[in-house]
Amino acid sequence: MSKLRVVHYINQFYGGVGGEEKADHRPELREGLVGPGLALSQRFADEAEIVATVVCGDSYFNENVDEAVSAIIPLIEKQKPDVFVAGPAFNAGRYGMACGAICKAVAEKLGVPVVTGMYGENPGVDSFRKDAYILKTGNNAADMRKAAPALADFALKLGKKEALGDAAEEGYFSKGIRKNAFVAERGSKRAVDMLLKKIKGAQFDTEYAMPVFDNVAPNPAVKDLSKIKIALVTSGGIVPKGNPDKIESSSASRFGKYDIEGVADLTDAAYETAHGGYDPVYANQDADRVLPVDALRDLQREGAIGSLHRYYYSTVGNGTSVANAKAYAGQIARELIDDEVKAVILTST
């Protein structure tokens, strides 16, 4: 029996091209396995082989999705793969978005079974869980020893067209597909059993998992704005010209802190947006449209607010993971409290 042919997709880091400074690396095809492909290959043993690896920079893919897909699909098609594997991406947001997008394209355009792996907070999960099998992984590459064998085993099942179990059994994120099945006990009894376990605080497995959202109680209203310091924080990506902190246009891995002491207007000569999720034309013409420094300076002169904080904070919300967003918020909040800021205006796009 011949081995299954596998094509593997990885980013510039795992491809050995470089780190963030090489994130604009254009798609290339290499024969055989590269980087984490070795761990996959060891698990494949004599059942499958990685015939080629596609390497592409995270920034290039996410900033040029259509062009990247158009370039990559023919490279994969020529290899006549039986199965396609991407990543795993763990919690790397841009990498996850790229893995999800290329998996979706391969499945739709080539009809080849696909699988990738990500951490639950990766934005690629919610964006592509309905389009591809996404196996659950740990937060970072330290989980590679566990993630790679799981990916390889699942890829073999896909390539051999074996029957797959449900999401909980196989370890992938639910695709939202519900199938009828016969079970020993009727629904009413199962529901009562789950309710009793929940009341007792015992472990139980729901048959229809619901999303969990944070419930943040608002603070009391500010009684007198004229006596307090107000700060601006934005996920709209407004940065000084040139984007000095190199905040990514999608799946941001950092935020910036910028001094606006004496600045009354965010001119197009000095400010721009780094955001890749909306048309930047109007924000680049006048960044005050996203970060209203000019309006707050007017309010300050009128005495409506006490003062505008010397620094504003900015990141890009486009595809940024919840875990990263929470981490940024915690750090920014601590600094604002230390600087005696009493209120924050949060702006987006």
Secondary structure, DSSP 4 states (H G I P E B T S, - for coil): -PPEEEEEEEETTTTTS-SGGGTTPPPEEEES--TTHHHHHHHHTTSEEEEEEEEE-HHHHHHSHHHHHHHHHHHHHTT--SEEEEEEEET-HHHHHHHHHHHHHHHHHH---EEEEE-TT-HHHHHHTTTSEEEE--SSGGGHHHHHHHHHHHHHHHHTT-----HHHHTB---S-------SS-HHHHHHHHHHHHHHT-----SS-------PPPPPPPS-GGGSEEEEEESB-EEETT-TT---SSS-S--EEEE-TT-----TTTEEE--SSS--HHHHH-GGGTS-HHHHHHHHHHTSSSEE-SEEEE-B-TT--HHHHHHHHHHHHHHHHHTT--EEEEE--
